[in-house]
Amino acid sequence: MQAPQFEFLRDFLLRESGLVVEEHKMYLLRSRLQPLLREHGLKDLNELADAIRQRRNANLARAVVDAMTTNETLFFRDGYPFEALRERMLPDCMRHGGPVRIWSAAASTGQEAWSIAITAAEAMPGAASRVRILGTDISESALAKAREAAYTRMEVGRGMPPELLARYFDEDDRVWRVKPAIRGMVSFRHANLVAPTMPEEMRPHGPFDIVFCRNVLIYFDVDTRRNVVDNIARCMREGGWLVGGATEIPNGRRSRWEPEAFGNRNLWRLAARP
Ligand SMILES: C[S@@+](CC[C@H](N)C(=O)[O-])C[C@H]1O[C@@H](n2cnc3c(N)ncnc32)[C@H](O)[C@@H]1O
């Protein structure tokens, strides 16, 4: 791939999705974008870069971002966030009265949002009417799968305990579909965490009591991570909770996020304005 086209694609992905692609990761561009070249009759990545630069096809630009996202996820990933939800965050939020609003901010194909809904249903009588969960992602294809709420045996085998599978999914021809009562707690919409308009787009859906933003900030540089968590704060109520991946929330900087230990992990709470 020629240097100017690589630089164009690298800058395009950084600007549009926050994804950092270093030069030694060029192989990632090749392997992820190969199917798109075939689909759009393009000879190579140089032609692809030129097509995006000349804005010949808006769908192509979206498809490139989509193809470059890593959608790896599973039910009840890492365990502790869902324990913390049950034992610490939900009991705290219940004290306020009114709806509990939870945002799964890089929801991928939905497993995190359904795990949150099932945890709430198990923990709280009346969760279905009181807890509202919004899953967002930049990838339209991941969101389409999340909205379908249907998973293969292999997918439910990754993290869904058998007793919860039996209680919260209907099986039809080896496809496991989330039951309507749980489906009614969750909705999905497109949102780009690095877009400058993100807080304005998300605020009407909040203010959120709890935000899960996990295994996505790792793809961004440190400044972008800081901007994203600051922007998330603008969509939350004071005292709200943020759950990040193990090392994802940038610290060492004055901000309104205060760590709160849960076992040997940290949750983050939004302090009141000084
Ligand atoms: C590895 S998955 C993590 C899914 C889930 N949070 C988990 O921990 O299992 C990362 C997700 O972040 C999404 N993503 C990447 N960049 C994004 C952005 N700028 N805005 C919103 N979502 C983004 C990807 O599409 C992908 O679905």
The ligand as a Gaussian input file, in Angstrom:
#p B3LYP/6-31G(d) Opt

LIG

0 1
 C      -14.527000      -5.536000      21.835000
 S      -16.180000      -4.912000      21.683000
 C      -16.649000      -4.759000      23.384000
 C      -18.081000      -5.155000      23.627000
 C      -18.522000      -5.151000      25.084000
 N      -18.469000      -3.828000      25.657000
 C      -17.680000      -6.081000      25.904000
 O      -16.894000      -5.635000      26.739000
 O      -17.806000      -7.309000      25.726000
 C      -15.829000      -3.213000      21.217000
 C      -17.005000      -2.523000      20.567000
 O      -16.733000      -1.119000      20.516000
 C      -17.303000      -0.622000      19.328000
 N      -16.664000       0.663000      18.985000
 C      -15.439000       0.875000      18.466000
 N      -15.225000       2.193000      18.272000
 C      -16.350000       2.822000      18.685000
 C      -16.751000       4.190000      18.737000
 N      -15.950000       5.155000      18.307000
 N      -17.977000       4.460000      19.217000
 C      -18.811000       3.483000      19.637000
 N      -18.489000       2.176000      19.619000
 C      -17.276000       1.853000      19.150000
 C      -17.045000      -1.727000      18.309000
 O      -17.911000      -1.629000      17.195000
 C      -17.282000      -2.977000      19.150000
 O      -18.582000      -3.448000      19.004000

